[in-house]
């Protein structure tokens, strides 16, 4: 099957971009495609743990845990986490293939994907 790359910029709960990433990834994974996501800038905050669950609001943390459990590969910009002070609060490996990474990892995702979608 094909490999979908997603370059994601927007922070959670600001717009519906995070929800769009989760739904797009879910649809691709359900069809058997590989999904590789690079979270850049404020998007790294979408993978913070212990986000409050509020009825009627899409919980971004749960959405990303779901796609990780289905096999999505997620890379978080290490520098973006560092300057935001959120390294200690980001999702850990026990939720799936999520790691801190750098722009060389982004270049690899771009090189190895069949299609790249940029969501900002």
N, C-alpha and C positions, 0 to 999 in steps of 0.2 A: 504494500500500500504506500501511499504518498506520505511525505513528511511536511507538516505545516509548522512554520516558524511564526512566532508572534513577538514583536518588539513592543513592549508596553511601557508607557510613560506616566499615566495619570494616577493620582493617589486615590485611595478608597473613599467612598461616600461623598466625593465632590461632584461627580457626574455618574452616569451609568456605565462608564468605560470598564470598570472592574467587573461588573456583572456581564458585560458584553464579552470580555475575555473568557470568563468562566463558561458562558453558554456556547461560545464558538468552539472552545477547546472540548467541551463535553460532546458537542455534535460530531466533531472530527474523530474523537476517541471512540465514540459509539459506532462509527462507520469503519473502525479498524485502522485509522491513520495514526501515525506518530505525531506527537505535539511537543514542540520545544518552545519554551517561553523565556524571554529575557526581560526581567523587570528593571527598569532604569528610572532614575530620578525618584519622584514621589511614589511610583508604583511599588517600590520595595516595601512600603508600609502596608500594602495589601496582604502581605504574608506575616504580619505580626500576630503573635498568639494572644489569646485571652481577650478577643474583641467582644464587646458586650452584645448580647442577643436581644434585639428589640422586635416585638411582634410587628409584622407588616413591612419590615425593612430587610432586604436581602443581606444575609450575613456573609461578607466577603471571605472571612477566614474559613468558614465551613465550605464555601464554594471551591476555594483553592485546595482544601484537603480532599474534597471529592475527586477533583481531576487528578491530583497526585495519586490517589488510590487506584485510579484507572490507568496509570502509567505515564502521565505527563512528566516531562523533564522541565524543571524550573531553575533558572539561574538568577541570582540576585546580585546587582551591582554592589560590590564590596565597598567601594568608595562612597556610594550613595548611602549605604547603611551607616558607615563610619561618621559622615558629617551630620547625619540626622540623629546619631546616638542610639540607634535601634538594633545594633548587632545582637545584643543579648536577648532581645525579644522576638527575633524572627523564628519562623518555623524550623524545626530540627529534622534531621534525616529520618527519624522514625515515622514521619508522615509520608515519606516517599523520596523521590529523587530531586531534592531541593538543596542547592549549595550556593555559597557565596562565590562570586566570579568576577571577572574583569572584561574589558572590551575585547581581548583576544578570544574569549569564549563566545562573545556576541558575533564576532567575525566567523567563527566556526559554525554557529547556528545558521547564519546567513548563507554561508558556502554550501552547507549540507541539506538545506531545505528545498523542497520543490516550489513552494510558495511562501512568501513572507508578507505578513499583514502587520501594519504599524497602527497602533491604537494610542492616541494621545488625548 
